[in-house]
Amino acid sequence: MQGNGKIVIVGAGLSGAVIGRELALAGHKVEILDARDHIAGNCHTERDADTGVMVHVYGPHIFHTDDAEVWDYVNGFQTFMPYKNRVKTTSKERVYSLPVNLHTINQFFGKTLRPDEAKAFIEEQADKTIADPQTFEEQAMRFVGKDLYEAFFKGYTEKQWGCSPTELPASILKRLPVRFNYDDNYFFHKFQGMPENGYTDMIGRILDHPNITVKLSTRFERADHADASHVFYSGQLDGYFDYEAGRLGYRTLDFERFSYDGDYQGCAVMNYGDASVPFTRITEHKHFSPWEEHQGSVCYREFSRACGPDDIPYYPIRMVEEKEQLAQYVTRAEKEEGVTFVGRLGTYRYLDMDVTIREALDTARLYLSTLSESARMPAFLHRPV
């Protein structure tokens, strides 16, 4: 698929918008296609007509990064307001602070421990018989012990992933999930915030360039773009190949939206750790814009389940069977001419927004350098397997 026509980008989310903008600035004509009737992909935000609340239509997206260039980039298109993600969780009809911190530990165990005392106490709770944790459950039991694991990790993980934590790799719980101070900011990153007028407005500004044409409600068909100079594809990797090696596994989300007159839960995110509660969390969207004031409220109950053919894929599963399929698709992709796979779906990797933007910027720059050097543009910036 190598021609002299315009550059075609599949997907008007972060990956497609950023790549499109960079190539348009370099003088290329860019056509961006999206099957949905709106831009911004899963970052799409819109004002609720009744309350005026800025709603994160596909669930909350909180921007956090240590990448100064990416932070400057997004602030070039939208003012990012200060926002700290302070998550709460309900377990056995009591509310605690997440991530597990010194306040959580003292409240849960009825203690008044100082940091060093808390470290020693948690080490006493830990299952020291587990020398080399292999599963999510073993990792949690080794580091925080049975009580904290069952209260804050077990039920939530079962609901989120649809399987027992004994079936999940330890790598999902990468590091000690405990802080021995009172810091309840969910993220460690230097730069954190929310776009003042929402992500859709920001992405609309990124796309606002005379060299960019956006076509919504338009599905990509390979045969229709055989003469494209290059295709950047942010759709599902397996979908590009018509699922010929089977469908890669994803989790999807269902949202039960409801309104409330007043303040429903007093925070943006309330997790529900008990397996007996069918949803994983409730999000109250006006709290994602704390600089605004609204009497009414819009909330989502969030349910996780296996992704079907007609569902929106959210989280790549990447268990053993998916990795075997993925390797087949990666091999096929690398044999294609004139197409590069980008973003969470195109590379079958969980990517935060800042990483998505970083990779989009790097992909566009690599493409421009390959043109100047008459080199071949690779199928992947970072090989998914």
C-alpha positions as CSV (number, residue, x, y, z in Angstrom):
1,M,0.0,0.0,0.0
2,Q,2.4,2.6,-1.2
3,G,1.2,5.4,-3.4
4,N,1.4,9.1,-4.1
5,G,-1.9,10.1,-2.6
6,K,-2.8,11.7,0.7
7,I,-1.9,10.2,4.1
8,V,-4.8,8.3,5.6
9,I,-5.2,8.0,9.4
10,V,-7.7,5.6,10.9
11,G,-9.2,7.0,14.1
12,A,-9.7,10.6,15.3
13,G,-8.6,9.9,18.9
14,L,-5.3,11.1,20.4
15,S,-3.1,9.0,18.2
16,G,-4.7,10.0,15.0
17,A,-5.1,13.6,15.9
18,V,-1.5,14.1,17.0
19,I,0.0,12.3,14.1
20,G,-2.3,14.1,11.7
21,R,-1.4,17.5,13.1
22,E,2.4,16.9,12.9
23,L,2.2,15.7,9.3
24,A,-0.1,18.5,8.3
25,L,2.3,21.0,9.8
26,A,5.0,19.4,7.6
27,G,2.9,20.2,4.5
28,H,1.2,16.8,4.0
29,K,-2.5,16.4,3.1
30,V,-4.1,14.2,5.7
31,E,-7.5,12.4,5.7
32,I,-8.7,11.1,9.1
33,L,-11.5,8.6,9.2
34,D,-13.5,7.6,12.3
35,A,-16.3,5.0,12.5
36,R,-18.0,7.0,15.3
37,D,-20.0,10.2,14.8
38,H,-17.6,12.2,17.0
39,I,-13.9,12.9,17.4
40,A,-11.7,12.1,20.4
41,G,-12.4,8.4,20.7
42,N,-12.8,7.1,24.2
43,C,-11.6,10.5,25.5
44,H,-14.8,12.1,24.2
45,T,-16.3,14.6,26.6
46,E,-19.6,16.6,26.3
47,R,-21.7,18.9,28.4
48,D,-24.8,17.4,29.9
49,A,-27.7,19.5,28.7
50,D,-29.6,19.4,32.0
51,T,-26.9,20.0,34.6
52,G,-24.1,21.6,32.5
53,V,-21.6,19.0,33.9
54,M,-18.7,18.0,31.6
55,V,-19.3,14.3,31.2
56,H,-16.5,11.8,30.3
57,V,-18.8,9.8,28.0
58,Y,-16.6,6.6,27.9
59,G,-15.5,6.8,31.5
60,P,-13.1,9.2,33.3
61,H,-9.7,10.2,31.7
62,I,-7.3,11.9,34.0
63,F,-4.1,13.4,32.5
64,H,-0.9,12.7,34.3
65,T,2.7,12.6,33.1
66,D,6.4,13.3,33.8
67,D,7.0,14.1,30.1
68,A,7.4,17.9,30.0
69,E,7.2,18.0,26.2
70,V,3.8,16.2,26.2
71,W,2.6,18.4,29.0
72,D,3.5,21.5,27.0
73,Y,2.0,20.0,23.9
74,V,-1.5,19.5,25.4
75,N,-1.4,22.9,27.1
76,G,-0.8,24.4,23.7
77,F,-4.4,23.4,22.7
78,Q,-6.2,23.6,26.0
79,T,-5.7,25.1,29.5
80,F,-5.1,22.3,31.9
81,M,-6.6,23.0,35.3
82,P,-5.1,21.5,38.5
83,Y,-6.6,18.2,39.4
84,K,-5.5,15.5,41.8
85,N,-7.0,12.0,41.6
86,R,-8.1,11.1,45.1
87,V,-9.9,7.8,45.0
88,K,-12.0,6.3,47.7
89,T,-13.2,2.8,48.2
90,T,-16.1,1.2,50.0
91,S,-15.4,-2.2,51.6
92,K,-17.9,-3.9,54.0
93,E,-19.9,-0.7,54.3
94,R,-16.9,1.4,55.3
95,V,-15.1,4.0,53.2
96,Y,-11.3,4.1,52.9
97,S,-8.7,6.1,51.0
98,L,-6.8,4.7,48.0
99,P,-4.1,3.9,47.2
100,V,-3.6,2.1,50.5
101,N,-1.7,4.6,52.6
102,L,-1.0,5.3,56.2
103,H,-4.5,6.6,56.8
104,T,-6.0,3.5,55.2
105,I,-3.9,1.2,57.3
106,N,-4.6,3.0,60.6
107,Q,-8.3,3.2,59.9
108,F,-8.7,-0.4,58.7
109,F,-6.8,-1.9,61.6
110,G,-7.9,0.6,64.2
111,K,-4.3,1.7,64.9
112,T,-2.3,5.0,65.2
113,L,0.9,3.7,63.6
114,R,3.7,5.9,62.5
115,P,5.4,5.2,59.1
116,D,8.1,2.9,60.5
117,E,5.7,1.1,62.7
118,A,3.3,0.6,59.8
119,K,6.0,-0.9,57.6
120,A,6.8,-3.4,60.3
121,F,3.1,-4.1,61.0
122,I,2.4,-4.8,57.3
123,E,5.5,-7.0,57.0
124,E,4.0,-9.0,59.9
125,Q,0.7,-9.4,57.9
126,A,2.6,-10.5,54.7
127,D,2.7,-14.2,53.7
128,K,6.4,-14.8,53.9
129,T,6.0,-18.4,52.7
130,I,5.6,-16.9,49.2
131,A,9.2,-16.4,48.1
132,D,8.6,-15.8,44.3
133,P,5.1,-14.5,43.6
134,Q,3.8,-15.8,40.2
135,T,0.2,-14.7,40.4
136,F,-1.6,-11.5,41.2
137,E,-2.9,-13.1,44.4
138,E,0.5,-14.3,45.5
139,Q,2.0,-10.9,44.8
140,A,-0.7,-9.2,47.0
141,M,-0.5,-11.8,49.8
142,R,3.3,-11.5,49.9
143,F,3.3,-7.7,50.2
144,V,0.1,-6.7,52.1
145,G,-1.3,-9.9,53.6
146,K,-4.7,-11.6,53.6
147,D,-6.9,-8.8,55.2
148,L,-5.8,-5.9,53.0
149,Y,-5.8,-8.1,49.9
150,E,-9.4,-9.3,50.5
151,A,-10.7,-5.9,51.4
152,F,-9.1,-3.8,48.6
153,F,-7.8,-6.1,45.8
154,K,-9.5,-9.5,45.5
155,G,-13.1,-8.6,44.8
156,Y,-12.3,-5.5,42.6
157,T,-9.8,-7.5,40.5
158,E,-12.3,-10.4,40.0
159,K,-14.9,-7.9,38.7
160,Q,-12.5,-5.9,36.6
161,W,-10.8,-8.9,34.9
162,G,-13.6,-11.5,35.0
163,C,-11.4,-14.2,36.5
164,S,-9.7,-15.2,39.8
165,P,-6.6,-13.3,40.8
166,T,-4.9,-16.7,40.9
167,E,-5.2,-16.7,37.1
168,L,-3.6,-13.3,36.6
169,P,0.2,-12.7,36.4
170,A,2.0,-11.0,39.3
171,S,3.2,-8.3,36.9
172,I,-0.3,-6.7,36.9
173,L,0.5,-5.7,40.5
174,K,3.9,-4.4,39.6
175,R,5.0,-2.8,42.8
176,L,4.2,-2.6,46.5
177,P,0.6,-1.2,46.5
178,V,1.1,0.6,49.8
179,R,2.3,4.1,50.9
180,F,3.6,4.6,54.4
181,N,2.5,8.3,54.5
182,Y,-0.7,10.2,54.2
183,D,-0.3,11.0,50.5
184,D,-3.6,10.0,48.8
185,N,-2.8,11.4,45.4
186,Y,-3.4,8.4,43.2
187,F,-0.6,9.3,40.7
188,F,3.1,10.1,41.3
189,H,3.6,12.2,38.2
190,K,4.9,15.8,38.2
191,F,2.2,17.1,35.8
192,Q,-1.4,16.4,36.5
193,G,-4.6,18.1,35.4
194,M,-7.8,18.2,33.4
195,P,-8.5,20.2,30.2
196,E,-10.7,23.2,31.2
197,N,-13.2,22.6,28.3
198,G,-12.9,18.9,27.9
199,Y,-10.8,16.5,25.8
200,T,-13.1,16.8,22.7
201,D,-12.5,20.5,22.5
202,M,-8.7,19.9,22.9
203,I,-8.6,17.3,20.1
204,G,-10.8,19.5,17.9
205,R,-8.2,22.2,18.2
206,I,-5.4,19.7,17.3
207,L,-7.4,18.7,14.2
208,D,-8.0,22.3,13.2
209,H,-5.6,22.6,10.3
210,P,-6.3,23.3,6.6
211,N,-4.3,20.2,5.6
212,I,-6.5,17.9,7.7
213,T,-9.9,16.5,6.5
214,V,-11.9,14.6,9.1
215,K,-14.6,12.1,7.9
216,L,-16.8,10.8,10.8
217,S,-19.2,7.8,10.6
218,T,-16.8,6.4,8.1
219,R,-15.3,2.9,8.3
220,F,-11.9,2.2,6.8
221,E,-11.8,-0.2,3.9
222,R,-8.3,-1.2,2.8
223,A,-9.4,-1.4,-0.9
224,D,-10.6,2.2,-0.9
225,H,-7.2,3.5,0.1
226,A,-4.7,1.4,-1.9
227,D,-3.2,4.6,-3.4
228,A,-2.5,6.3,-0.1
229,S,1.0,7.5,0.6
230,H,0.8,5.9,4.0
231,V,-1.8,4.6,6.4
232,F,-1.6,5.1,10.2
233,Y,-4.1,2.7,11.8
234,S,-5.3,3.1,15.3
235,G,-8.1,0.6,15.1
236,Q,-8.0,-2.9,16.4
237,L,-4.9,-4.8,15.0
238,D,-6.9,-8.0,14.6
239,G,-9.7,-6.0,12.9
240,Y,-7.3,-4.8,10.2
241,F,-6.8,-8.4,9.2
242,D,-10.5,-9.2,9.5
243,Y,-9.9,-11.3,12.6
244,E,-8.5,-14.1,10.4
245,A,-6.4,-15.5,13.3
246,G,-9.2,-15.0,15.8
247,R,-10.2,-12.1,18.0
248,L,-7.7,-10.8,20.5
249,G,-9.2,-10.6,24.0
250,Y,-10.4,-7.4,25.5
251,R,-12.4,-6.3,28.5
252,T,-15.2,-3.8,27.8
253,L,-17.2,-1.5,30.1
254,D,-20.9,-0.9,30.6
255,F,-22.1,2.3,32.2
256,E,-25.3,2.8,34.1
257,R,-25.8,6.5,34.0
258,F,-28.0,8.3,36.6
259,S,-28.6,11.9,37.7
260,Y,-28.7,13.3,41.2
261,D,-29.8,16.6,42.6
262,G,-26.9,17.7,44.8
263,D,-23.6,15.9,45.6
264,Y,-24.1,12.1,45.4
265,Q,-20.8,10.8,46.9
266,G,-18.5,13.7,47.6
267,C,-15.7,12.5,45.3
268,A,-15.0,11.8,41.7
269,V,-14.3,8.0,42.1
270,M,-15.7,5.6,44.6
271,N,-14.5,2.0,44.1
272,Y,-16.4,-1.0,45.5
273,G,-14.1,-3.7,46.6
274,D,-16.7,-6.3,47.7
275,A,-17.4,-9.1,45.2
276,S,-21.1,-8.9,46.2
277,V,-21.4,-5.5,44.6
278,P,-21.8,-6.0,40.8
279,F,-20.1,-2.8,39.7
280,T,-16.5,-1.9,40.1
281,R,-17.0,1.8,40.9
282,I,-19.2,4.9,40.7
283,T,-17.9,8.0,39.1
284,E,-19.4,11.5,39.7
285,H,-18.4,13.6,36.8
286,K,-18.8,17.1,38.2
287,H,-15.9,16.3,40.6
288,F,-13.6,15.9,37.6
289,S,-14.0,19.7,37.1
290,P,-13.6,21.1,40.6
291,W,-13.2,24.6,39.3
292,E,-16.9,24.5,38.2
293,E,-20.0,24.6,40.3
294,H,-23.1,22.6,39.5
295,Q,-26.2,21.8,41.6
296,G,-27.1,18.7,39.6
297,S,-24.9,15.7,39.2
298,V,-24.2,13.0,36.6
299,C,-22.9,9.7,37.8
300,Y,-21.9,6.4,36.2
301,R,-22.0,2.9,37.7
302,E,-19.3,1.0,35.9
303,F,-19.5,-2.7,35.0
304,S,-16.6,-4.7,33.5
305,R,-17.1,-7.7,31.3
306,A,-15.7,-9.7,28.3
307,C,-15.7,-7.7,25.1
308,G,-18.0,-9.1,22.3
309,P,-17.7,-8.4,18.6
310,D,-20.1,-5.4,18.8
311,D,-18.6,-3.9,22.0
312,I,-16.1,-1.1,22.5
313,P,-12.7,-2.6,23.5
314,Y,-11.1,-0.9,26.5
315,Y,-8.5,-3.1,28.1
316,P,-6.3,-5.6,26.2
317,I,-6.1,-8.8,28.3
318,R,-2.7,-10.1,27.1
319,M,-3.0,-13.5,28.7
320,V,-1.0,-16.4,27.2
321,E,-3.5,-17.2,24.5
322,E,-3.8,-13.6,23.4
323,K,0.0,-13.3,23.2
324,E,0.2,-16.2,20.8
325,Q,-2.5,-14.7,18.6
326,L,-0.8,-11.3,18.9
327,A,2.5,-12.7,17.6
328,Q,0.7,-14.0,14.5
329,Y,-0.9,-10.6,13.8
330,V,2.4,-8.7,14.5
331,T,4.2,-11.0,12.0
332,R,1.5,-10.3,9.4
333,A,1.6,-6.6,10.1
334,E,5.3,-6.4,9.5
335,K,4.9,-7.8,6.1
336,E,2.4,-5.1,5.1
337,E,3.6,-2.2,3.0
338,G,2.7,1.4,3.8
339,V,0.9,1.0,7.0
340,T,1.9,1.7,10.6
341,F,-0.2,0.5,13.6
342,V,-0.5,3.0,16.5
343,G,-2.3,3.5,19.8
344,R,-3.8,1.1,22.3
345,L,-5.9,-0.9,19.8
346,G,-3.4,-0.8,17.0
347,T,-0.5,-2.2,19.2
348,Y,-2.7,-4.2,21.7
349,R,-1.1,-2.5,24.7
350,Y,-2.5,-0.6,27.6
351,L,-1.3,3.0,27.1
352,D,-2.0,6.0,29.2
353,M,-2.9,9.2,27.4
354,D,0.6,10.8,27.8
355,V,2.3,7.7,26.4
356,T,-0.2,7.7,23.5
357,I,0.7,11.3,22.7
358,R,4.5,10.6,23.1
359,E,4.3,7.7,20.7
360,A,2.2,9.6,18.2
361,L,4.7,12.5,18.2
362,D,7.6,10.0,17.8
363,T,5.8,8.1,15.1
364,A,5.1,11.3,13.0
365,R,8.7,12.4,13.4
366,L,10.0,8.9,12.4
367,Y,7.8,9.0,9.3
368,L,9.1,12.4,8.2
369,S,12.7,11.2,8.7
370,T,12.1,8.0,6.7
371,L,10.7,10.2,3.8
372,S,13.8,12.4,3.8
373,E,16.1,9.3,3.9
374,S,14.0,7.2,1.5
375,A,13.8,4.5,4.2
376,R,11.0,2.1,5.1
377,M,8.5,3.1,7.8
378,P,8.1,0.2,10.2
379,A,4.8,-1.3,11.1
380,F,5.3,-0.5,14.8
381,L,7.2,2.1,16.6
382,H,7.5,-0.3,19.5
383,R,7.0,-4.0,18.7
384,P,4.0,-5.3,20.8
385,V,5.6,-8.7,21.5
